[in-house]
Amino acid sequence: MNAVSPWTAPTGFAGEHNSLKRLARELAMNGVNPSAAYVLENTAAARSMFHNQGMHEAAEWLAALHPRALEYLEQAPVLALAASFGGVAGTRQQRAYIAMNFRPMIDRGERLRDVLRAYNTAFPLRALSASAIRPGGWKVIRAISRSVDPSTIAQAIPSRAKSHMGWINALAVFWSILHRRRPDHPGNVEALRWMMLALRDERVGAPHQLDFIEQIADFMICETGRWNRRWNWTRMVRETQDWHAALANAQIGAASDPKYDRPVPYTGFPAEVEVSGHRFVALQSLRALIVEGKAMHHCVASYYRDICSGQSRIYSVSQDGRRLATCEFRVLPGRVRAVQIKGPCNAQPCASVIAACDRFAALLTCPIGDLADIEPATAMAFREARG
């Protein structure tokens, strides 16, 4: 490839705009000659390595920082994620921080193993293909690096590069459920280790397969003393299906234990309200959760401990008397977020349902004055809930 100066290229780097020209001053401030031939060649090569567009900015920046940077990225594509602290390279400050840490190590010619160690990234993860690397996988990659021994990591990574993306995506979904429902629980690491090895020979990645990964996570959380790390994938699937069937077939109507009807306070949340043409009804008891799970054919009943602890607030979403979805809300710093929205049999609900759930979450924390612009009954329900 013949290098073309990024300052004179007629179409500019990366097609529509010349990103190197935009970053020329920053490169110069970090001791890089932006007109050097390697800059254009290496950044183009780095960009083409990664299929996920969210990695392009970080990969280009890293490749431009040193003539040998591309060699490191080719040997360990995960380094693009680690050295940019999750693919975050959108601001001048972020890029300066990346350069401050990355360029001196490459300039000294440090070993790849030592570079990855500097970013607290497990050396065996260098085997992950560039096509599998995406910002959304950073949390689970950090968890693996912190908690799982190198030998297990090396054994768990699929031998086929084409399977790496599905493996990482499935682990990212699995870890997000574990970390959200029971953060810092000591059993999370053992569960993650099991899932890494179990998925080694399984082809996953389709939406319905990732939904089942979530169900396995729910099972492992709720049945900590039941699942066994010696189980294979087939056994885990069977046990999870049996557990879900038991929840669905629970004879809750015949239960007389008062604990089933004991309400859990949803402070700050309305008990029932209509938003964007959808009815939201709070599921505040174990009986309500089981009834919802039976009607919707999913395992929301297993989230009873989550609502009791205050981690979750769960609602049934309906329209014209027909159940459309079950939504889990979580209170985050300064806002409320719909973290799970599941239709019947864990199906993806339609866009209008998702929009209504997002609107519901926004109304819980918006300025009180903004409630004046919505339907009076809805505004009153949110005002009363918020006190």
Secondary structure, DSSP 8 states (H G I E B T S, - for coil): -----TTT-SS-TTTTS-HHHHHHHHHHHTT--TTSHHHHHHHHHHHHH-SSGGGHHHHHHHHHT-TTHHHHHHH-THHHHHHTTTT---SHHHHHHHHHHHHHHHHTT--HHHHHHHTT--GGGGGS-GGG--GGGHHHHHHHHHHS-HHHHHHHS-SSGGGHHHHHHHHHHHHHHHHHHSTT-THHHHHHHHHHHHGGG----SHHHHHHHHHHHHHHHHTTTT--TT--HHHHHHHHHHHHHHHHT--GGG---GGGG-----TTS-SEEEETTEEEEE--SHHHHHHHHHHHTS-GGGGHHHHHHTS-EEEEEEETTEEEEEEEEEEETTEEEEEEEE-GGG----HHHHHHHHHHHHHTTS-GGGGGGS-HHHHHHHHHHH-
